[in-house]
């Protein structure tokens, strides 16, 4: 959730600050309690709109694109008759990998904005809103800055997407006899 993500972002950024400005959090619990005490409980939800929007876009892209790619490639012949070679796993692997790339491409700008909004603290008002943060990043650093960290994010997301959507599809087949995606 947002309080724990906020704590992780702040802890990561703390190391980048000059020694005299560091908060020297002892852990996630310490960061959350100090943020609540120093900045107020609402501060724990800094970046929540970007977090929710990112999660929605990521999930919608991953599931929707996986399904679409599976449907389009199943008749291509590359994956056996109707995509059923080796139980359909190669087709599902390719579809989830491609969807992971697309989902990360769509969601990464929101991840950058979320992290920027969460990295400021103690009443800092560098950004007045998510839109303001987007516009400042684009204006000062260029539009491609919204995809900074794309490769590590994709390398983290791809295995998760492949495994979770493959398990979802296989478990659904076992329980219902139909494919989930």
C-alpha positions in Angstrom: 0.0 0.0 0.0 0.9 3.6 -0.2 2.3 4.1 3.4 4.8 1.3 2.9 5.7 2.4 -0.7 6.1 5.9 0.6 8.5 4.6 3.4 10.5 2.7 0.8 10.9 5.7 -1.5 11.9 8.0 1.4 14.4 5.4 2.7 15.9 5.1 -0.7 16.2 8.8 -1.2 17.5 9.4 2.3 20.9 7.9 1.2 21.1 10.4 -1.6 20.8 13.4 0.7 23.7 15.2 2.3 24.6 13.7 5.7 23.1 16.6 7.7 19.7 16.3 5.9 19.3 12.6 6.2 16.5 11.2 8.4 18.4 7.9 9.0 15.3 5.8 9.2 15.8 2.5 11.1 13.3 0.6 8.9 9.9 0.8 7.2 8.0 1.0 10.6 10.2 3.8 11.8 9.8 5.7 8.6 6.0 5.3 8.6 5.7 6.4 12.3 8.1 9.4 11.8 6.3 10.6 8.7 3.0 10.3 10.5 4.3 12.2 13.5 6.3 14.9 11.6 4.0 15.4 8.7 0.6 14.2 9.8 -1.3 11.0 9.0 -2.5 12.3 5.6 1.1 12.5 4.4 1.3 8.7 4.5 -0.9 8.7 1.4 1.2 11.1 -0.6 1.2 9.8 -4.2 -1.8 7.6 -3.7 -3.7 8.8 -6.8 -0.6 8.0 -9.0 -0.2 4.7 -7.2 -3.8 3.7 -7.9 -3.8 4.9 -11.5 -0.5 3.1 -12.1 -1.9 -0.2 -10.7 -5.1 0.1 -12.7 -3.2 0.8 -16.0 -0.7 -2.0 -15.3 -3.3 -4.6 -14.6 -5.6 -3.6 -17.4 -2.8 -3.6 -20.0 -1.3 -6.9 -18.7 -4.6 -8.8 -18.8 -6.2 -7.1 -21.8 -3.1 -7.3 -24.0 -2.3 -10.9 -22.9 -5.8 -12.0 -24.0 -5.6 -10.1 -27.3 -2.2 -11.5 -28.2 -3.3 -15.0 -27.3 -6.3 -14.7 -29.5 -4.4 -13.3 -32.4 -1.4 -15.6 -32.2 -3.4 -18.8 -31.5 -4.3 -19.1 -35.2 -0.9 -18.2 -36.5 0.4 -21.7 -36.6 3.5 -20.8 -34.7 2.2 -22.4 -31.5 0.6 -25.5 -32.9 -3.0 -26.1 -33.8 -5.1 -23.2 -32.3 -2.1 -22.3 -30.0 -2.4 -25.6 -28.1 1.3 -26.8 -28.5 2.7 -28.0 -25.1 -0.6 -27.3 -23.4 -0.7 -23.7 -24.7 2.2 -22.6 -22.4 4.6 -21.2 -25.1 1.7 -19.1 -26.5 0.8 -17.9 -23.0 4.5 -17.2 -22.2 4.9 -15.0 -25.3 1.6 -13.2 -24.7 2.4 -12.4 -21.1 5.9 -11.3 -21.9 4.7 -8.9 -24.6 1.8 -7.6 -22.4 4.3 -7.0 -19.6 6.4 -4.9 -21.8 3.4 -2.9 -23.0 2.0 -2.5 -19.5 5.3 -1.3 -18.2 5.5 1.2 -21.1 2.1 2.6 -20.1 2.6 2.6 -16.3 6.2 3.7 -16.0 5.4 7.4 -16.3 3.0 7.1 -13.3 5.6 5.2 -11.4 8.1 8.1 -11.9 5.5 10.7 -10.9 4.5 8.6 -7.8 8.2 8.4 -6.7 8.8 12.1 -7.3 5.7 13.0 -5.3 6.6 10.6 -2.5 10.3 11.7 -2.3 9.5 15.2 -1.1 8.7 15.5 2.6 8.1 17.5 5.7 5.7 20.0 4.1 7.6 20.3 0.9 5.2 21.4 -1.9 7.4 20.9 -5.0 4.3 19.5 -6.8 0.8 20.7 -6.3 -0.8 17.7 -8.1 -0.1 14.7 -10.2 -0.6 16.8 -13.3 1.7 19.5 -12.0 4.4 16.8 -11.4 4.0 15.4 -15.0 4.3 18.9 -16.4 7.3 19.9 -14.4 9.1 16.7 -15.3 8.4 17.1 -19.0 9.2 20.9 -18.9 12.5 20.6 -17.0 13.8 17.2 -18.0 12.0 16.2 -21.2 9.3 13.7 -21.9 11.6 10.7 -22.0 12.4 11.2 -18.3 9.0 9.7 -17.6 10.5 6.3 -18.7 13.6 6.5 -16.5 14.0 3.2 -14.7 12.1 1.3 -17.4 14.6 -1.5 -17.8 14.8 -2.5 -14.1 11.1 -2.1 -13.8 10.5 -4.4 -16.8 13.0 -6.9 -15.5 11.1 -7.0 -12.2 7.6 -7.0 -13.7 8.1 -9.5 -16.6 8.7 -12.6 -14.4 5.8 -11.6 -12.1 3.4 -11.1 -15.0 4.4 -14.3 -16.8 4.1 -16.4 -13.6 1.0 -14.8 -12.2 -1.0 -14.8 -15.4 0.1 -18.3 -16.3 -1.0 -19.6 -12.9 -4.2 -17.7 -13.2 -4.9 -19.2 -16.6 -3.9 -22.8 -15.6 -5.8 -22.8 -12.3 -8.9 -21.4 -14.0 -8.7 -24.2 -16.6 -8.5 -26.8 -13.8 -11.4 -25.3 -11.8 -13.7 -24.2 -14.6 -12.5 -26.0 -17.7 -12.1 -22.7 -19.5 -9.2 -20.4 -20.1 -9.0 -17.2 -18.0 -7.3 -15.1 -20.5 
